[in-house]
Amino acid sequence: MLDISFGEFVLIGAVALVVLGPERLPTVARTVGALLARAQRFVATMKADMQQQANLQGLDSLRQAPRL
């Protein structure tokens, strides 16, 4: 997925803690997590829809092919 190491995650967390402060960091982390989950669901839904459309297109081409 992303090529981010554990050390880079720690650095990002430390910077976020300094910038946001310990009071707002948990709220921001929950919000970011919820947005990421929503984005993952959206991508999964789009993949499923595209696969379904591809399957339907394939079936239509098979139905329209001349029979021997």
N, C-alpha and C positions, 0 to 999 in steps of 0.2 A: 504494500500500500504506500506508505510514506517511508522515505529513507531517513528516519530520525532516530538517533540513538538515545539510550537512557540518559546519558549525560546532558544531551540537548534538551530533553524534557525537564530535567532538574533545573537547568538554566532558565528555561522559559517560565517555569513555576516560580523561581526566585524573583525574576523580573516582574512577573505579574503580582507577586506578593508585595513588592516594594511600590509598584505603581498603584495598585488598587487598594492595598491595605488589607489587614486581616479581617476587617468587618465585612467588606463587600466581596472578597474573593470567593467564599462558598456560594453566594448567590449567582455570581457571574459564571462559576464553574457549572452549576446546575443548568443555567440558561444555555450555555454553550453545548452541554451534553444533550439537552432537549433538542436544540437546533440540529445537531449532528445526527441524532436519531431520526428526526423528521426528514432530513436530507437522504439518509440511507433508505428509509421507507419509500421516498419518492423515486429514487433510482431503481429500487427493486420493482416497484410498480411499473415504471417505464420499460424496464427490461422485459417484464412479463407481457406487457401490452405489445411490444415490438415482436416478441417471439410468437404471440398469438396471431398477429397480423401476417408475419412471415409464413406461419403454418397455413393460414387461410389462403394466402396467395398461392402457395404450393398446391393446395388441394384444388383451387380453381383451375390452375394450369393442367392438372391431371384430368379433371373433368372435361376440359375443352380439347384435350388431345384426341386425335382420331383413333378409333378402335380398329384393331386388325382383324 
